Amino acid sequence: MYKDLIKLNLDHLIKIRLHIGHKFNDLNNKINPYIYGTRHNINIYDINLLWTSFRYLYQSFSLLFSQRNSFFIVGTNKNLPMETLLLKFTQEYPFVIKNFNSKDDLCVNSGFYISGYVDKKWIGGLFSNWKIFYEFIGYLQHYSVIDKIEHKFQKYFYFIQGIINLKKNPIPDFIIMLDQDLEALHEIKNLQIPMIGLIDTNMNPNDYIYKFFSNNDSVETIEFLFEFLKEAAKEGRLKEQEQFFIYLLQQIKSKINT
Protein backbone atom coordinates (compact mmCIF):
# COMPACT_ATOMS: atom_id res chain seq x y z
CA MET A 1 0.00 0.00 0.00
CA TYR A 2 2.80 2.43 0.91
CA LYS A 3 5.77 0.82 -0.78
CA ASP A 4 8.97 2.79 -1.22
CA LEU A 5 8.01 5.23 1.53
CA ILE A 6 11.17 7.25 1.13
CA LYS A 7 9.76 8.54 -2.18
CA LEU A 8 6.42 9.71 -0.80
CA ASN A 9 4.80 12.58 -2.65
CA LEU A 10 2.88 15.45 -1.09
CA ASP A 11 -0.40 14.59 -2.82
CA HIS A 12 -0.47 11.23 -1.09
CA LEU A 13 0.04 12.78 2.37
CA ILE A 14 -2.77 15.23 1.71
CA LYS A 15 -5.06 12.45 0.49
CA ILE A 16 -4.80 10.57 3.80
CA ARG A 17 -5.42 13.82 5.77
CA LEU A 18 -2.11 13.73 7.57
CA HIS A 19 -1.96 17.52 7.74
CA ILE A 20 -5.27 18.21 9.51
CA GLY A 21 -4.93 19.12 13.19
CA HIS A 22 -7.21 20.10 16.06
CA LYS A 23 -9.16 23.30 16.61
CA PHE A 24 -7.22 26.56 16.70
CA ASN A 25 -7.90 27.14 20.41
CA ASP A 26 -6.37 23.75 21.28
CA LEU A 27 -3.03 24.50 19.65
CA ASN A 28 0.06 23.72 21.72
CA ASN A 29 2.46 26.62 21.17
CA LYS A 30 5.41 24.24 20.83
CA ILE A 31 3.86 22.96 17.59
CA ASN A 32 3.90 26.44 15.98
CA PRO A 33 7.01 25.83 13.81
CA TYR A 34 5.15 23.03 12.00
CA ILE A 35 1.89 24.93 11.41
CA TYR A 36 1.06 26.28 7.96
CA GLY A 37 -2.09 28.10 9.03
CA THR A 38 -5.75 27.57 9.90
CA ARG A 39 -8.83 26.74 7.87
CA HIS A 40 -12.36 26.80 9.28
CA ASN A 41 -10.80 27.21 12.74
CA ILE A 42 -8.74 24.00 12.26
CA ASN A 43 -4.95 24.00 12.50
CA ILE A 44 -3.18 22.79 9.35
CA TYR A 45 0.31 21.30 9.42
CA ASP A 46 2.87 22.46 6.88
CA ILE A 47 2.81 19.43 4.57
CA ASN A 48 6.27 20.19 3.17
CA LEU A 49 7.79 20.06 6.65
CA LEU A 50 5.95 16.82 7.40
CA TRP A 51 7.20 15.27 4.18
CA THR A 52 10.81 16.23 5.00
CA SER A 53 10.54 14.95 8.58
CA PHE A 54 9.06 11.61 7.42
CA ARG A 55 12.00 11.00 5.11
CA TYR A 56 14.38 11.65 8.01
CA LEU A 57 12.33 9.44 10.35
CA TYR A 58 12.29 6.61 7.84
CA GLN A 59 16.08 6.55 7.67
CA SER A 60 16.39 6.91 11.45
CA PHE A 61 13.88 4.14 12.13
CA SER A 62 15.49 1.73 9.68
CA LEU A 63 18.81 2.22 11.51
CA LEU A 64 17.09 1.82 14.88
CA PHE A 65 15.33 -1.31 13.70
CA SER A 66 18.63 -2.91 12.69
CA GLN A 67 19.46 -3.13 16.41
CA ARG A 68 17.95 -5.48 19.00
CA ASN A 69 15.14 -3.51 20.64
CA SER A 70 11.53 -3.92 21.66
CA PHE A 71 8.59 -1.53 21.62
CA PHE A 72 5.11 -1.38 23.11
CA ILE A 73 2.14 0.48 21.57
CA VAL A 74 -0.37 2.63 23.44
CA GLY A 75 -3.44 3.41 21.33
CA THR A 76 -6.51 4.20 23.40
CA ASN A 77 -8.32 6.64 21.09
CA LYS A 78 -12.01 5.85 21.64
CA ASN A 79 -12.96 7.54 18.36
CA LEU A 80 -11.07 4.97 16.26
CA PRO A 81 -11.33 1.16 15.93
CA MET A 82 -7.98 0.69 17.66
CA GLU A 83 -8.63 -2.96 18.58
CA THR A 84 -9.05 -3.88 14.91
CA LEU A 85 -6.13 -1.73 13.72
CA LEU A 86 -3.67 -3.02 16.31
CA LEU A 87 -4.68 -6.65 15.90
CA LYS A 88 -4.16 -6.39 12.14
CA PHE A 89 -0.80 -4.69 12.61
CA THR A 90 0.54 -7.31 15.04
CA GLN A 91 -0.52 -10.07 12.65
CA GLU A 92 1.35 -8.45 9.73
CA TYR A 93 4.37 -6.94 11.48
CA PRO A 94 7.53 -8.99 10.72
CA PHE A 95 8.99 -8.99 14.27
CA VAL A 96 6.56 -10.03 16.99
CA ILE A 97 7.55 -11.49 20.35
CA LYS A 98 5.09 -14.32 20.97
CA ASN A 99 6.17 -14.92 24.56
CA PHE A 100 8.31 -12.09 25.87
CA ASN A 101 9.87 -13.68 28.94
CA SER A 102 13.19 -11.86 29.08
CA LYS A 103 15.61 -9.66 27.20
CA ASP A 104 17.39 -12.84 26.12
CA ASP A 105 14.47 -13.44 23.75
CA LEU A 106 15.77 -10.51 21.68
CA CYS A 107 19.30 -11.84 21.29
CA VAL A 108 18.56 -14.48 18.67
CA ASN A 109 18.01 -12.00 15.83
CA SER A 110 18.22 -8.26 15.39
CA GLY A 111 15.03 -6.35 14.86
CA PHE A 112 12.58 -3.91 16.40
CA TYR A 113 10.18 -6.27 18.14
CA ILE A 114 6.67 -5.48 19.30
CA SER A 115 6.15 -6.88 22.78
CA GLY A 116 2.51 -5.88 23.26
CA TYR A 117 -0.09 -3.13 23.12
CA VAL A 118 -2.96 -1.44 24.93
CA ASP A 119 -5.92 -0.65 22.69
CA LYS A 120 -8.79 0.31 25.03
CA LYS A 121 -7.78 1.71 28.40
CA TRP A 122 -4.45 2.25 30.11
CA ILE A 123 -4.21 0.17 33.26
CA GLY A 124 -2.35 2.04 35.98
CA GLY A 125 0.74 0.23 37.22
CA LEU A 126 1.17 -1.77 34.01
CA PHE A 127 4.90 -0.99 34.03
CA SER A 128 5.54 0.74 37.36
CA ASN A 129 4.00 -2.10 39.39
CA TRP A 130 4.33 -4.89 36.84
CA LYS A 131 5.19 -7.74 39.23
CA ILE A 132 1.88 -7.51 41.08
CA PHE A 133 0.02 -6.76 37.86
CA TYR A 134 1.27 -9.88 36.09
CA GLU A 135 0.60 -12.03 39.13
CA PHE A 136 -2.98 -10.83 38.78
CA ILE A 137 -2.97 -11.75 35.07
CA GLY A 138 -1.75 -15.22 36.04
CA TYR A 139 -4.64 -15.45 38.49
CA LEU A 140 -7.11 -14.48 35.77
CA GLN A 141 -5.68 -16.99 33.31
CA HIS A 142 -5.66 -19.84 35.83
CA TYR A 143 -9.22 -19.42 37.07
CA SER A 144 -10.64 -18.67 33.63
CA VAL A 145 -9.49 -22.13 32.52
CA ILE A 146 -11.49 -23.86 35.25
CA ASP A 147 -14.39 -21.40 34.82
CA LYS A 148 -14.26 -20.19 38.41
CA ILE A 149 -13.18 -16.61 37.87
CA GLU A 150 -15.20 -14.08 39.85
CA HIS A 151 -17.64 -12.05 37.78
CA LYS A 152 -16.16 -8.71 38.91
CA PHE A 153 -12.80 -9.69 37.36
CA GLN A 154 -14.14 -10.86 34.01
CA LYS A 155 -14.12 -7.34 32.59
CA TYR A 156 -10.30 -7.24 32.86
CA PHE A 157 -9.99 -9.75 30.02
CA TYR A 158 -11.40 -7.04 27.77
CA PHE A 159 -8.42 -4.80 28.53
CA ILE A 160 -5.46 -7.22 28.60
CA GLN A 161 -5.59 -8.95 25.21
CA GLY A 162 -2.53 -7.07 23.92
CA ILE A 163 -0.41 -7.73 27.01
CA ILE A 164 -1.37 -11.25 27.98
CA ASN A 165 1.95 -12.74 26.72
CA LEU A 166 4.16 -10.43 28.76
CA LYS A 167 5.69 -12.31 31.67
CA LYS A 168 8.99 -11.75 33.46
CA ASN A 169 10.36 -8.58 31.87
CA PRO A 170 7.61 -6.55 30.22
CA ILE A 171 9.26 -3.11 30.16
CA PRO A 172 10.21 -2.33 26.52
CA ASP A 173 12.99 -0.18 25.12
CA PHE A 174 10.53 2.23 23.48
CA ILE A 175 6.85 3.16 23.71
CA ILE A 176 4.90 4.22 20.62
CA MET A 177 2.13 6.63 21.65
CA LEU A 178 -0.68 6.87 19.09
CA ASP A 179 -2.64 9.46 21.07
CA GLN A 180 -2.39 11.63 24.18
CA ASP A 181 -3.33 9.26 26.98
CA LEU A 182 -2.40 11.42 29.97
CA GLU A 183 -2.44 8.60 32.53
CA ALA A 184 -0.15 6.45 30.39
CA LEU A 185 2.06 9.44 29.58
CA HIS A 186 2.53 10.23 33.28
CA GLU A 187 3.58 6.68 34.17
CA ILE A 188 5.89 6.25 31.17
CA LYS A 189 7.62 9.60 31.78
CA ASN A 190 8.20 8.70 35.44
CA LEU A 191 9.88 5.47 34.31
CA GLN A 192 11.91 7.42 31.71
CA ILE A 193 11.06 5.03 28.87
CA PRO A 194 11.80 6.76 25.51
CA MET A 195 8.67 7.50 23.51
CA ILE A 196 7.89 7.72 19.81
CA GLY A 197 4.85 9.94 19.39
CA LEU A 198 2.12 10.41 16.80
CA ILE A 199 1.82 14.10 17.59
CA ASP A 200 -1.27 16.15 16.81
CA THR A 201 -1.44 19.94 17.13
CA ASN A 202 -2.75 19.85 20.72
CA MET A 203 0.18 17.80 22.09
CA ASN A 204 3.55 18.66 23.61
CA PRO A 205 6.28 17.36 21.26
CA ASN A 206 8.99 17.66 23.93
CA ASP A 207 7.72 14.47 25.59
CA TYR A 208 8.94 12.34 22.67
CA ILE A 209 12.37 11.35 21.42
CA TYR A 210 11.05 10.64 17.89
CA LYS A 211 8.27 12.91 16.65
CA PHE A 212 5.77 11.82 14.01
CA PHE A 213 3.78 15.04 13.43
CA SER A 214 0.36 14.27 11.97
CA ASN A 215 -3.37 13.96 12.52
CA ASN A 216 -3.92 11.22 15.13
CA ASP A 217 -7.72 11.07 14.73
CA SER A 218 -7.71 9.43 11.31
CA VAL A 219 -7.79 5.71 10.49
CA GLU A 220 -5.78 6.43 7.34
CA THR A 221 -3.04 8.09 9.42
CA ILE A 222 -2.78 5.13 11.80
CA GLU A 223 -2.62 2.72 8.85
CA PHE A 224 0.05 4.89 7.25
CA LEU A 225 2.17 4.87 10.43
CA PHE A 226 1.86 1.09 10.76
CA GLU A 227 2.91 0.57 7.14
CA PHE A 228 5.73 3.06 7.73
CA LEU A 229 6.95 0.96 10.67
CA LYS A 230 6.70 -2.32 8.75
CA GLU A 231 8.67 -1.02 5.78
CA ALA A 232 11.32 0.63 7.99
CA ALA A 233 11.67 -2.62 9.95
CA LYS A 234 12.20 -4.61 6.75
CA GLU A 235 14.81 -2.14 5.53
CA GLY A 236 16.50 -2.23 8.93
CA ARG A 237 16.82 -6.01 8.64
CA LEU A 238 18.31 -5.65 5.14
CA LYS A 239 20.85 -3.12 6.43
CA GLU A 240 21.83 -5.50 9.23
CA GLN A 241 22.33 -8.29 6.69
CA GLU A 242 24.40 -6.00 4.46
CA GLN A 243 26.63 -5.09 7.41
CA PHE A 244 27.09 -8.78 8.18
CA PHE A 245 28.11 -9.58 4.59
CA ILE A 246 30.52 -6.62 4.52
CA TYR A 247 32.08 -7.95 7.72
CA LEU A 248 32.45 -11.42 6.16
CA LEU A 249 34.09 -9.97 3.05
CA GLN A 250 36.54 -8.02 5.19
CA GLN A 251 37.43 -11.17 7.11
CA ILE A 252 37.93 -13.12 3.87
CA LYS A 253 40.15 -10.39 2.41
CA SER A 254 42.26 -10.25 5.55
CA LYS A 255 42.74 -14.02 5.42
CA ILE A 256 43.76 -13.84 1.74
CA ASN A 257 46.22 -11.01 2.37
CA THR A 258 47.88 -12.92 5.19
C-alpha positions as CSV (number, residue, x, y, z in Angstrom):
1,M,0.0,0.0,0.0
2,Y,2.8,2.4,0.9
3,K,5.8,0.8,-0.8
4,D,9.0,2.8,-1.2
5,L,8.0,5.2,1.5
6,I,11.2,7.3,1.1
7,K,9.8,8.5,-2.2
8,L,6.4,9.7,-0.8
9,N,4.8,12.6,-2.6
10,L,2.9,15.5,-1.1
11,D,-0.4,14.6,-2.8
12,H,-0.5,11.2,-1.1
13,L,0.0,12.8,2.4
14,I,-2.8,15.2,1.7
15,K,-5.1,12.5,0.5
16,I,-4.8,10.6,3.8
17,R,-5.4,13.8,5.8
18,L,-2.1,13.7,7.6
19,H,-2.0,17.5,7.7
20,I,-5.3,18.2,9.5
21,G,-4.9,19.1,13.2
22,H,-7.2,20.1,16.1
23,K,-9.2,23.3,16.6
24,F,-7.2,26.6,16.7
25,N,-7.9,27.1,20.4
26,D,-6.4,23.7,21.3
27,L,-3.0,24.5,19.6
28,N,0.1,23.7,21.7
29,N,2.5,26.6,21.2
30,K,5.4,24.2,20.8
31,I,3.9,23.0,17.6
32,N,3.9,26.4,16.0
33,P,7.0,25.8,13.8
34,Y,5.1,23.0,12.0
35,I,1.9,24.9,11.4
36,Y,1.1,26.3,8.0
37,G,-2.1,28.1,9.0
38,T,-5.7,27.6,9.9
39,R,-8.8,26.7,7.9
40,H,-12.4,26.8,9.3
41,N,-10.8,27.2,12.7
42,I,-8.7,24.0,12.3
43,N,-4.9,24.0,12.5
44,I,-3.2,22.8,9.4
45,Y,0.3,21.3,9.4
46,D,2.9,22.5,6.9
47,I,2.8,19.4,4.6
48,N,6.3,20.2,3.2
49,L,7.8,20.1,6.7
50,L,6.0,16.8,7.4
51,W,7.2,15.3,4.2
52,T,10.8,16.2,5.0
53,S,10.5,15.0,8.6
54,F,9.1,11.6,7.4
55,R,12.0,11.0,5.1
56,Y,14.4,11.6,8.0
57,L,12.3,9.4,10.4
58,Y,12.3,6.6,7.8
59,Q,16.1,6.6,7.7
60,S,16.4,6.9,11.5
61,F,13.9,4.1,12.1
62,S,15.5,1.7,9.7
63,L,18.8,2.2,11.5
64,L,17.1,1.8,14.9
65,F,15.3,-1.3,13.7
66,S,18.6,-2.9,12.7
67,Q,19.5,-3.1,16.4
68,R,17.9,-5.5,19.0
69,N,15.1,-3.5,20.6
70,S,11.5,-3.9,21.7
71,F,8.6,-1.5,21.6
72,F,5.1,-1.4,23.1
73,I,2.1,0.5,21.6
74,V,-0.4,2.6,23.4
75,G,-3.4,3.4,21.3
76,T,-6.5,4.2,23.4
77,N,-8.3,6.6,21.1
78,K,-12.0,5.8,21.6
79,N,-13.0,7.5,18.4
80,L,-11.1,5.0,16.3
81,P,-11.3,1.2,15.9
82,M,-8.0,0.7,17.7
83,E,-8.6,-3.0,18.6
84,T,-9.0,-3.9,14.9
85,L,-6.1,-1.7,13.7
86,L,-3.7,-3.0,16.3
87,L,-4.7,-6.7,15.9
88,K,-4.2,-6.4,12.1
89,F,-0.8,-4.7,12.6
90,T,0.5,-7.3,15.0
91,Q,-0.5,-10.1,12.6
92,E,1.3,-8.4,9.7
93,Y,4.4,-6.9,11.5
94,P,7.5,-9.0,10.7
95,F,9.0,-9.0,14.3
96,V,6.6,-10.0,17.0
97,I,7.5,-11.5,20.4
98,K,5.1,-14.3,21.0
99,N,6.2,-14.9,24.6
100,F,8.3,-12.1,25.9
101,N,9.9,-13.7,28.9
102,S,13.2,-11.9,29.1
103,K,15.6,-9.7,27.2
104,D,17.4,-12.8,26.1
105,D,14.5,-13.4,23.7
106,L,15.8,-10.5,21.7
107,C,19.3,-11.8,21.3
108,V,18.6,-14.5,18.7
109,N,18.0,-12.0,15.8
110,S,18.2,-8.3,15.4
111,G,15.0,-6.4,14.9
112,F,12.6,-3.9,16.4
113,Y,10.2,-6.3,18.1
114,I,6.7,-5.5,19.3
115,S,6.2,-6.9,22.8
116,G,2.5,-5.9,23.3
117,Y,-0.1,-3.1,23.1
118,V,-3.0,-1.4,24.9
119,D,-5.9,-0.7,22.7
120,K,-8.8,0.3,25.0
121,K,-7.8,1.7,28.4
122,W,-4.4,2.2,30.1
123,I,-4.2,0.2,33.3
124,G,-2.4,2.0,36.0
125,G,0.7,0.2,37.2
126,L,1.2,-1.8,34.0
127,F,4.9,-1.0,34.0
128,S,5.5,0.7,37.4
129,N,4.0,-2.1,39.4
130,W,4.3,-4.9,36.8
131,K,5.2,-7.7,39.2
132,I,1.9,-7.5,41.1
133,F,0.0,-6.8,37.9
134,Y,1.3,-9.9,36.1
135,E,0.6,-12.0,39.1
136,F,-3.0,-10.8,38.8
137,I,-3.0,-11.8,35.1
138,G,-1.8,-15.2,36.0
139,Y,-4.6,-15.5,38.5
140,L,-7.1,-14.5,35.8
141,Q,-5.7,-17.0,33.3
142,H,-5.7,-19.8,35.8
143,Y,-9.2,-19.4,37.1
144,S,-10.6,-18.7,33.6
145,V,-9.5,-22.1,32.5
146,I,-11.5,-23.9,35.3
147,D,-14.4,-21.4,34.8
148,K,-14.3,-20.2,38.4
149,I,-13.2,-16.6,37.9
150,E,-15.2,-14.1,39.8
151,H,-17.6,-12.1,37.8
152,K,-16.2,-8.7,38.9
153,F,-12.8,-9.7,37.4
154,Q,-14.1,-10.9,34.0
155,K,-14.1,-7.3,32.6
156,Y,-10.3,-7.2,32.9
157,F,-10.0,-9.7,30.0
158,Y,-11.4,-7.0,27.8
159,F,-8.4,-4.8,28.5
160,I,-5.5,-7.2,28.6
161,Q,-5.6,-9.0,25.2
162,G,-2.5,-7.1,23.9
163,I,-0.4,-7.7,27.0
164,I,-1.4,-11.3,28.0
165,N,1.9,-12.7,26.7
166,L,4.2,-10.4,28.8
167,K,5.7,-12.3,31.7
168,K,9.0,-11.7,33.5
169,N,10.4,-8.6,31.9
170,P,7.6,-6.6,30.2
171,I,9.3,-3.1,30.2
172,P,10.2,-2.3,26.5
173,D,13.0,-0.2,25.1
174,F,10.5,2.2,23.5
175,I,6.9,3.2,23.7
176,I,4.9,4.2,20.6
177,M,2.1,6.6,21.6
178,L,-0.7,6.9,19.1
179,D,-2.6,9.5,21.1
180,Q,-2.4,11.6,24.2
181,D,-3.3,9.3,27.0
182,L,-2.4,11.4,30.0
183,E,-2.4,8.6,32.5
184,A,-0.1,6.4,30.4
185,L,2.1,9.4,29.6
186,H,2.5,10.2,33.3
187,E,3.6,6.7,34.2
188,I,5.9,6.3,31.2
189,K,7.6,9.6,31.8
190,N,8.2,8.7,35.4
191,L,9.9,5.5,34.3
192,Q,11.9,7.4,31.7
193,I,11.1,5.0,28.9
194,P,11.8,6.8,25.5
195,M,8.7,7.5,23.5
196,I,7.9,7.7,19.8
197,G,4.9,9.9,19.4
198,L,2.1,10.4,16.8
199,I,1.8,14.1,17.6
200,D,-1.3,16.1,16.8
201,T,-1.4,19.9,17.1
202,N,-2.7,19.9,20.7
203,M,0.2,17.8,22.1
204,N,3.6,18.7,23.6
205,P,6.3,17.4,21.3
206,N,9.0,17.7,23.9
207,D,7.7,14.5,25.6
208,Y,8.9,12.3,22.7
209,I,12.4,11.3,21.4
210,Y,11.1,10.6,17.9
211,K,8.3,12.9,16.7
212,F,5.8,11.8,14.0
213,F,3.8,15.0,13.4
214,S,0.4,14.3,12.0
215,N,-3.4,14.0,12.5
216,N,-3.9,11.2,15.1
217,D,-7.7,11.1,14.7
218,S,-7.7,9.4,11.3
219,V,-7.8,5.7,10.5
220,E,-5.8,6.4,7.3
221,T,-3.0,8.1,9.4
222,I,-2.8,5.1,11.8
223,E,-2.6,2.7,8.8
224,F,0.1,4.9,7.2
225,L,2.2,4.9,10.4
226,F,1.9,1.1,10.8
227,E,2.9,0.6,7.1
228,F,5.7,3.1,7.7
229,L,7.0,1.0,10.7
230,K,6.7,-2.3,8.7
231,E,8.7,-1.0,5.8
232,A,11.3,0.6,8.0
233,A,11.7,-2.6,10.0
234,K,12.2,-4.6,6.8
235,E,14.8,-2.1,5.5
236,G,16.5,-2.2,8.9
237,R,16.8,-6.0,8.6
238,L,18.3,-5.7,5.1
239,K,20.9,-3.1,6.4
240,E,21.8,-5.5,9.2
241,Q,22.3,-8.3,6.7
242,E,24.4,-6.0,4.5
243,Q,26.6,-5.1,7.4
244,F,27.1,-8.8,8.2
245,F,28.1,-9.6,4.6
246,I,30.5,-6.6,4.5
247,Y,32.1,-7.9,7.7
248,L,32.4,-11.4,6.2
249,L,34.1,-10.0,3.1
250,Q,36.5,-8.0,5.2
251,Q,37.4,-11.2,7.1
252,I,37.9,-13.1,3.9
253,K,40.1,-10.4,2.4
254,S,42.3,-10.3,5.6
255,K,42.7,-14.0,5.4
256,I,43.8,-13.8,1.7
257,N,46.2,-11.0,2.4
258,T,47.9,-12.9,5.2
